[in-house]
Amino acid sequence: MSSHSNSPVAELAGRVDAVGGGRGAISLRNVSQSYGSGDAAVTAVGPVDLDIPPGEFLVLVGASGCGKSTLLRLIAGFEPATQGDVEVSGGQPVPGITSGVVFQQPRLFPWKTVGGNIDLALKYARVPKGERARRRDELLTRVGLDDTADRRIWEISGGQQQRVAIARALAGQTSLLLLDEPFAALDALTRERLQEDLRTVSSDLGRTNVFVTHSADEAAFLGSRIVVLTSRPGRVALDIPSTLPRVGVGADDLRGSPEYAALRAEIGAAVKEAAAA
Ligand SMILES: Nc1ncnc2c1ncn2[C@@H]1O[C@H](COP(=O)(O)OP(=O)(O)OP(=O)(O)O)[C@@H](O)[C@H]1O
């Protein structure tokens, strides 16, 4: 078991979305995204074909500017693809409904308290008013932020703010979590701790995760499958299923294992090769 197997975030995962009916599945068919027109047109990504079954922890990795965030935005439904079909849970992606999103910066509402940020997410998730306070406290307890509901956002650390952002994403109880370099701005220790919590969460059945990163370390540690993108326009250069165990081994043991080292090296080499191609 991970050293954080009983962590609050892990417990929370058990409550998010029942498995079944293809919820959380992602299908990308011949998907491309371009910006601008004429000589100024830029194709950011594609064409990409990808099937992500429910429960997968897919890491998208590639050099800066290769289109990782663009692909994530298409899956979130923030913008329509210029070409191809994007389906989530068997239909069109709908922001805030078919997925929860965590960005590099927590993007919390600074004028609201910690609890107020979660309340708003519960409201958008159409959780009945009478249930919101209980659910909010439950979420905060389970991301390790007991007794912070009344704190202002600037009174808590960056790592704590990112925990609030994760709780907020989970408040919607979506079967898909999209994470765009969520730990990049954090110190190394906090980053490792949150990676461990997230990995433990993901080993619970039911939720699909798509996680964007530059880091081969992070990709090897987190992914049940790692997709390496080419340089812009990002296409699938390599699709690597991870054989690392997702439960039953501690984070330190995993990070110290030769299998992890080999996977990390394979990803690192593939990213370099794909960026140069
Ligand atoms: N709204 C937009 N308008 C014009 N160009 C865009 C837009 N969004 C992205 N691009 C371009 O598309 C390309 C891919 O950008 P994207 O942010 O998806 O890459 P990325 O792999 O996530 O980069 P990084 O790792 O640096 O965050 C870049 O060249 C970027 O400038």
The ligand as a MOL file (V3000), in Angstrom:
LIG
                    3D

  0  0  0     0  0            999 V3000
M  V30 BEGIN CTAB
M  V30 COUNTS 31 33 0 0 0
M  V30 BEGIN ATOM
M  V30 1 N -6.2100 29.9970 -28.1320 0
M  V30 2 C -5.1030 29.8580 -28.8730 0
M  V30 3 N -4.8510 30.6880 -29.8990 0
M  V30 4 C -3.7450 30.5520 -30.6530 0
M  V30 5 N -2.8130 29.6190 -30.4450 0
M  V30 6 C -2.9830 28.7780 -29.4420 0
M  V30 7 C -4.1320 28.8450 -28.5840 0
M  V30 8 N -4.0410 27.8540 -27.6700 0
M  V30 9 C -2.8770 27.2230 -27.9290 0
M  V30 10 N -2.2590 27.7640 -28.9810 0
M  V30 11 C -0.9880 27.2950 -29.5470 0
M  V30 12 O -1.0800 25.9060 -29.7110 0
M  V30 13 C 0.1450 25.2880 -29.3590 0
M  V30 14 C -0.1000 24.2540 -28.2790 0
M  V30 15 O -0.3780 24.9240 -27.0590 0
M  V30 16 P -0.6730 24.1390 -25.7050 0
M  V30 17 O -0.8130 25.1430 -24.6400 0
M  V30 18 O -1.7790 23.1890 -25.9280 0
M  V30 19 O 0.6730 23.3060 -25.5450 0
M  V30 20 P 1.2310 22.5420 -24.2450 0
M  V30 21 O 1.8370 21.2830 -24.7450 0
M  V30 22 O 0.1850 22.4220 -23.2140 0
M  V30 23 O 2.3490 23.5670 -23.7780 0
M  V30 24 P 3.0410 23.7610 -22.3220 0
M  V30 25 O 3.5960 22.4310 -21.9480 0
M  V30 26 O 4.1030 24.7830 -22.5730 0
M  V30 27 O 1.9650 24.2460 -21.3960 0
M  V30 28 C 1.1040 26.3860 -28.9540 0
M  V30 29 O 1.8830 26.7340 -30.0550 0
M  V30 30 C 0.1710 27.5320 -28.5920 0
M  V30 31 O 0.7880 28.7670 -28.8060 0
M  V30 END ATOM
M  V30 BEGIN BOND
M  V30 1 1 1 2
M  V30 2 1 2 3
M  V30 3 2 2 7
M  V30 4 2 3 4
M  V30 5 1 4 5
M  V30 6 2 5 6
M  V30 7 1 6 7
M  V30 8 1 6 10
M  V30 9 1 7 8
M  V30 10 2 8 9
M  V30 11 1 9 10
M  V30 12 1 10 11
M  V30 13 1 11 12
M  V30 14 1 11 30
M  V30 15 1 12 13
M  V30 16 1 13 14
M  V30 17 1 13 28
M  V30 18 1 14 15
M  V30 19 1 15 16
M  V30 20 2 16 17
M  V30 21 1 16 18
M  V30 22 1 16 19
M  V30 23 1 19 20
M  V30 24 2 20 21
M  V30 25 1 20 22
M  V30 26 1 20 23
M  V30 27 1 23 24
M  V30 28 2 24 25
M  V30 29 1 24 26
M  V30 30 1 24 27
M  V30 31 1 28 29
M  V30 32 1 28 30
M  V30 33 1 30 31
M  V30 END BOND
M  V30 END CTAB
M  END
